Amino acid sequence: MKQEPEVFSISAVDTGLTQDQSGRERRYLISMGLRTACFVGGIMAEGVLRWSLIFGAVVLPYFAVVIANAGRERGAWSGSGDFIPPSNEVLEAGSSSTN
């Protein structure tokens, strides 16, 4: 029995933009499919079930957009945190030694 070699990740690179967009599109289409099913079910059902399904059909677009837009946050730096900016004291000491 041949065993597959273990693959290690050497970076923290996120998924590609194309792959990320296709995943978002898939989540949105699934949500809209569920909304369509709620709408059709709301037409065919009766009583409390009808109003529950219609409520789901009305509310689902908001959640579908929020879920589809989740991910790939901008502004969040996922670096190692090793960079420490120089403090003012270091800069002042360097500038005063040249006088």
Long-range contacts (C-beta under 8 A, 24 or more apart in sequence): 12-78, 14-72, 14-78, 20-71, 20-72, 23-71, 24-68, 24-69, 24-71, 25-68, 27-64, 27-67, 27-68, 28-64, 28-65, 28-67, 28-68, 31-60, 31-61, 31-63, 31-64, 31-67, 31-68, 32-60, 32-61, 32-64, 34-60, 35-60, 35-61, 35-64
